[in-house]
Amino acid sequence: GTAVLEIASEGFAREKVQVNIQGGQISEVTIPLEPEGILCGSAMMNNKPCGYGYVFLRREGDPPEGEAYTQTDGNGYYEFKRLKPGSYALRITVWLKELPHSAQLTERYSVRMGPGEKIRKDIDFTRNSTLRGAFSAPDPNLSWRVEVRDTSPPIMGIPEQERYRAVAWKVELSGNYSLENLAPGTYEVTASCNRAAQSGGWIPMMKKTRAVTIGNGETAVLDFVFP
């Protein structure tokens, strides 16, 4: 049948090939390896490292489910090794507030990797635009959530999960949300009340979506009231 062979060697890019195997025969495969590319950098916000954020990387054109994953360390540092040449989509999510762990910011970047190249991509999440508002719903036992997606052009060809720019949850605890350090732009903001599913995840019970454009240094206020 057909098998997928993956080769990884120190100092070389990871390689994956399909191999056709014939019954009763020995299949010989020669796989040339290229020098590895390395992508690394640090994430900062307000002159502080963004520790333990989530970093995703995929080759442009590959399905999102095939992306590589790592985390920033306590100093905000991340690293991907054994990369092949090509164009990559880098997506990084960091905590907006350290203590409640109830809000995150996400940014997306394009990176072009040459053969054996080492690229450092430092990311500064310090912005001066803010989105905030009040949130009220009749059932405080549901999970309240506010999601922000980028609709600034161009968005064609960008997968849905890579358009996320911010999310706030546990909103039911205070009835308010505040997302600071947003970049100026045009956003689609969705507020929802969700019930936990038995199989995991969430089932939306009520949902509202509004559009907003935030200028540099501006604060936009969007209130969501559910009947």
C-alpha positions in Angstrom: 0.0 0.0 0.0 1.0 3.6 0.5 2.9 4.8 3.6 4.1 8.3 4.7 7.7 8.4 5.6 9.0 11.3 7.7 12.7 12.0 8.1 14.2 14.3 10.7 17.9 14.8 11.3 19.8 17.3 13.4 20.8 20.3 11.2 18.4 19.4 8.3 14.9 20.3 7.4 12.2 17.8 8.2 11.0 15.9 5.1 7.9 13.9 4.4 7.3 11.7 1.4 4.8 9.1 0.3 6.2 5.6 -0.4 4.5 2.9 -2.5 5.2 -0.5 -1.0 4.8 -3.6 -3.1 4.1 -7.0 -1.5 7.1 -9.2 -1.1 9.5 -6.6 -2.4 12.0 -4.2 -0.9 11.2 -0.6 -1.6 14.3 1.6 -1.8 13.8 5.4 -1.4 16.4 8.2 -1.6 15.4 11.4 0.1 17.7 14.4 -0.3 17.7 16.6 2.8 18.1 20.4 2.8 19.9 22.5 5.5 17.3 23.4 8.2 15.8 26.9 8.5 15.2 28.3 12.0 12.6 30.8 13.0 12.8 32.3 16.4 12.1 35.5 18.3 10.5 37.1 21.4 7.1 38.4 22.2 6.8 41.6 24.3 4.1 43.8 25.6 4.6 47.1 27.4 8.3 46.3 27.9 7.5 43.0 29.5 7.9 39.5 28.0 4.8 37.6 27.0 5.5 34.3 28.7 3.7 31.0 28.0 1.9 32.3 24.9 0.9 30.0 22.0 2.8 30.1 18.7 1.6 28.3 15.5 3.4 28.0 12.2 2.3 26.5 8.9 3.6 26.7 5.3 1.4 28.9 3.1 -1.0 26.6 1.2 -0.9 23.8 3.7 -4.1 22.9 5.7 -4.3 24.6 9.1 -4.5 21.3 10.9 -0.9 20.6 9.8 0.6 23.6 11.6 3.5 23.2 14.0 3.0 24.4 17.6 5.2 25.7 20.4 5.0 28.1 23.4 6.9 31.1 24.5 9.0 30.5 27.5 9.1 32.7 30.6 11.2 35.3 28.7 8.8 35.4 25.8 11.1 33.4 23.5 10.0 30.9 20.9 11.8 28.8 18.3 11.0 26.5 15.3 13.7 24.3 13.9 14.1 22.0 10.9 12.1 24.2 8.5 12.1 23.8 4.8 12.4 26.8 2.5 9.2 28.6 1.6 6.6 31.0 2.8 5.1 30.5 6.3 2.2 31.9 8.3 3.2 32.7 11.8 0.4 33.1 14.4 1.0 34.0 18.0 -1.4 34.4 20.9 -0.5 35.9 24.2 -2.2 36.6 27.5 -3.6 40.1 27.9 -3.9 40.0 31.6 -1.7 37.7 33.7 -3.9 37.0 36.8 -7.4 36.2 35.6 -6.2 34.5 32.4 -9.4 35.6 30.8 -8.3 37.6 27.7 -5.8 37.0 24.8 -4.5 38.9 21.9 -3.4 37.3 18.6 -1.3 38.5 15.7 -0.5 37.0 12.3 2.6 37.5 10.2 4.1 36.1 6.9 7.7 34.9 6.9 9.8 33.9 3.9 12.4 31.3 4.7 15.4 30.6 2.5 17.5 27.4 2.5 19.4 27.1 5.7 18.3 30.6 6.8 17.9 31.7 10.4 15.3 34.4 10.8 14.5 36.2 14.0 11.0 37.7 14.3 10.5 39.7 17.4 6.9 40.8 18.1 5.8 43.8 20.1 2.1 43.6 21.2 2.2 47.1 22.6 -0.6 49.0 20.8 -2.7 52.0 21.9 -6.2 51.1 20.7 -8.9 49.6 23.0 -12.2 47.8 22.7 -14.4 47.6 25.7 -18.0 47.4 26.8 -20.7 46.0 29.0 -22.2 42.6 28.7 -25.5 41.5 30.2 -27.6 38.3 29.8 -30.5 36.7 31.7 -28.6 33.5 32.7 -25.4 34.0 34.7 -24.8 30.2 34.6 -23.9 30.3 31.0 -20.3 31.1 29.8 -20.1 34.6 28.3 -17.5 35.3 25.6 -16.4 38.1 23.2 -14.4 37.3 20.1 -12.7 39.8 17.8 -11.9 38.9 14.1 -10.0 41.1 11.7 -11.9 42.2 8.6 -9.4 44.8 7.4 -8.4 44.1 3.8 -6.9 41.9 2.6 -8.6 38.9 4.2 -9.1 36.7 1.1 -7.4 33.4 1.5 -6.7 33.8 5.2 -8.2 30.9 7.2 -10.9 31.7 9.7 -8.8 30.9 12.8 -6.0 33.2 11.6 -8.4 36.2 11.5 -8.8 36.1 15.3 -7.3 39.1 17.0 -8.6 39.0 20.5 -10.9 37.1 22.8 -12.3 37.7 26.3 -14.2 35.2 28.5 -15.3 34.9 32.1 -17.2 38.1 31.2 -20.1 37.0 33.4 -18.0 37.6 36.5 -17.9 41.4 36.1 -20.4 42.1 33.3 -17.7 44.0 31.4 -14.9 43.3 29.0 -11.8 45.3 28.1 -9.3 44.5 25.3 -6.4 46.8 25.4 -3.3 46.8 23.1 -5.4 46.3 20.0 -4.0 47.4 16.6 -6.1 50.0 14.8 -8.3 48.4 12.2 -11.8 47.1 11.2 -13.1 44.2 13.2 -16.1 41.9 13.5 -17.0 41.5 17.2 -19.1 38.5 18.3 -20.6 38.2 21.8 -22.1 34.9 22.8 -23.6 33.0 25.7 -22.5 29.4 25.7 -23.4 26.1 27.4 -20.8 23.4 28.0 -21.3 20.4 25.8 -21.1 16.9 27.3 -18.5 15.9 24.6 -16.4 19.0 25.4 -16.4 22.5 23.9 -19.3 24.9 23.9 -22.8 25.2 22.5 -23.8 28.7 21.6 -27.2 29.6 23.1 -27.3 33.3 22.1 -25.1 35.3 19.8 -24.8 38.8 18.4 -22.2 40.2 15.9 -21.4 43.9 15.3 -18.8 45.7 13.2 -16.4 48.3 14.5 -13.5 50.4 13.2 -11.0 51.6 15.7 -8.5 54.3 14.9 -5.0 54.6 16.2 -5.1 55.6 19.9 -8.9 55.4 20.0 -11.2 53.5 22.4 -14.4 51.9 20.9 -17.3 50.9 23.1 -19.6 48.1 22.2 -22.2 47.0 24.7 -24.1 43.7 24.3 -27.4 43.1 25.9 -29.3 39.9 25.5 -33.0 39.7 26.3 
